[in-house]
Amino acid sequence: MKYTFERLQKQHWPEVKEIYEMGIETEIATFETKAPSWEIWSATHDLICRLVALEVETNEVLGWAAISPVSNRAVYDGVGETSIYIRGDIRGQGLGTALLKELIAVTEKEGYWMLQAGIFPENRNSIKIHEGAGFRKVGTRERIGQLNGVWRDVELFERRSDVAGV
């Protein structure tokens, strides 16, 4: 499989939303139960630190990754939360690892000094991808929220940049 990375734009949204909905259906990727509109999604994610992986021959979206700033308070400038989703039929083939590494490179150019991720413990693939990119587990938020009436834990991971910030 050959792919290239590009900044996620509005024209990618239909395929990005479909991939996001595939992740929602797994019930191990997010507390969300439906994908938002483009306007809401775009307003809550960094305008530059958002990528799609496109299949070279067909230009189909294979996956996406983005950063959400963790706060609008100045003290948290440079701290972002990762989101990464891979199309269901190609999970486990290394695209998630490549996409996260590319996202890290973009965030470091944009001055992010720390990235964090909240991952359900059952999402072993996401944990593996994040750990492979230098994230370390810093704790567990036990029973932090309910998904379909079931209390869920979220494991917290962080990665501090060697390039940007501290």
Secondary structure, DSSP 8 states (H G I E B T S, - for coil): --EEEEE--GGGHHHHHHHHHHHHHHTSS-S-SS---HHHHHHTS-SSSEEEEEETTT--EEEEEEEEES-SSGGGTTEEEEEEEE-GGGTTSSHHHHHHHHHHHHHHHTT--EEEEEE-TT-HHHHHHHHHTT-EEEEEEEEEEEETTEEEEEEEEEEE-SSS--
